[in-house]
């Protein structure tokens, strides 16, 4: 019998999710078949894209719940605990449920591996995906909002036949796995489109849009493309958007969330969700760690921007809503991220930068980031707790402290600040 720490340790032993990714659906299909194909008993909304997947999923799930559905939400990565990846009615599953599902999947995988039916144990992501499907079936979930892990075409989630597919904005990220052109990345994301299954897309770059149109024609699925024709008022804490007769009060900060909100609303309309539930659900959506205010005097804002498009959105937010304030930036990242473009966009907006490291073997040495600081005053801290102490000791109550660079770092900071 495994304990929760045993289960988590075993999952981590399967290797880093991104580094140890194995593209292909053979293993996940074999494991799910051994478990009685739990996904075939479920109804899905399947969401791929580069940025905005998580917040779009959160808004859709919240509105489906407001409409009276019993909901499941599957997202990755987690901020603090792996249980956050599998939510039912908006609440992460319990540790006991997580362990029971882990044991069922692990036992099935061991039997298949011993029989030579699979070549390797399912990866971390494959294992947790199968666990999610099992738990959603056991708990009688009526609608699952399912976020793609990486890419789409060969992602473990792409075994489902959904009611609706959604593509959020496509941009550069994970080029080593998905290709280094927008067309190549869009091709992978478009791999979730299925014959006869309607698809909703956010506003896209022209080259991504062309790929999505071609794929939808090839497989025979209706594609609804977003036109950003909404009126909106934005504040530091969210936006009010008037779109096609709806008044959408999005509590998620940043102008990039306007496109995500319209995409979510368009998808919910396609699913037949009533107006009141769409408005209520979006207003009540929560998506931690993304432009999230967690403390005041000075304000501390967490944002897991970790790719160029995410960093552009964060930079736009700082420029737009925090002009004239002294900006502190606590920044730490992983070795596989290219810092140059991010540094050029983000670092000039901060007067003080504290470079630190997430608690991970893959984290980048903070001292190696110092040359990227430019004109900003920069220092280093060995870990996020020390970095927060330094920033708080130096910042005036009217200053603002942003913490960004990696979702691992944001998760650590959030856990520390929530304990306070």
ZINOR-V360198 format. One record per backbone hydrogen bond with DSSP energy under -0.5 kcal/mol. CO is the residue of the C=O (numbers start at 1). NH is the residue of the N-H. If there is no record, write none. Layout:
BEGIN
co: <CO CO>
nh: <NH NH>
END
This chain:
BEGIN
co: <3 4 5 6 7 8 9 10 11 12 16 18 21 25 26 27 28 29 30 31 32 33 37 38 39 43 44 44 45 46 46 47 48 52 53 54 55 56 57 58 59 60 61 62 63 64 65 69 70 70 71 72 73 73 74 81 82 83 83 85 85 86 87 88 91 94 95 96 97 98 99 100 101 102 103 104 105 106 107 108 109 110 111 112 112 113 123 124 125 126 127 128 129 130 131 132 133 134 135 136 137 143 144 144 145 145 146 150 152 154 155 156 157 160 164 165 166 166 167 169 169 174 174 175 181 182 183 184 185 186 188 188 189 190 194 196 198 199 200 201 205 206 207 208 209 210 211 212 213 214 215 216 216 220 222 222 223 224 227 231 233 235 238 239 240 241 241 242 243 246 246 247 248 248 249 250 254 255 255 256 257 258 259 260 261 262 263 264 265 266 267 268 269 274 275 276 277 278 279 280 282 282 287 289 289 291 292 292 295 299 300 300 301 302 303 303 305 307 308 309 310 311 312 313 314 315 316 317 318 322 325 326 326 327 327 328 329 329 330 331 333 334 337 338 339 340 341 342 343 343 346 347 351 352 353 353 354 355 358 360 362 365 366 366 367 369 370 373 377 379 383 384 385 386 387 388 389 390 391 396 397 399 400 400 401 402 403 404 406 407 408 409 410 411 412 413 414 415 416>
nh: <7 8 9 10 11 12 13 14 14 15 20 21 23 29 30 31 32 33 34 35 37 36 40 41 42 144 163 164 146 48 166 148 168 56 57 58 59 60 61 62 63 64 65 66 67 69 68 71 142 143 89 145 75 87 147 84 85 86 93 75 87 93 73 91 88 98 99 100 101 102 103 104 105 106 107 108 109 110 111 112 113 114 115 117 118 116 127 128 129 130 131 132 133 134 135 136 137 138 139 141 140 72 45 146 74 147 47 152 155 24 158 159 160 162 46 200 48 168 202 50 51 177 178 179 185 186 187 188 189 190 153 191 192 193 197 198 165 224 167 226 209 210 211 212 213 214 215 216 217 218 219 220 221 196 199 224 225 201 229 242 240 238 235 250 233 243 248 231 246 243 248 249 241 250 251 239 257 258 259 260 261 262 263 264 265 266 267 268 269 270 271 273 272 278 279 280 281 282 283 284 251 285 290 291 304 293 294 302 300 401 294 295 403 292 305 405 405 311 312 313 314 315 316 317 318 319 320 321 322 325 327 328 400 351 352 402 331 354 404 356 364 337 339 342 343 344 345 346 347 348 349 350 377 329 355 379 331 381 360 363 335 368 369 370 370 372 373 376 353 355 387 388 389 390 391 392 393 394 395 399 298 299 328 402 301 330 303 332 410 411 412 413 414 415 416 417 418 419 420>
END
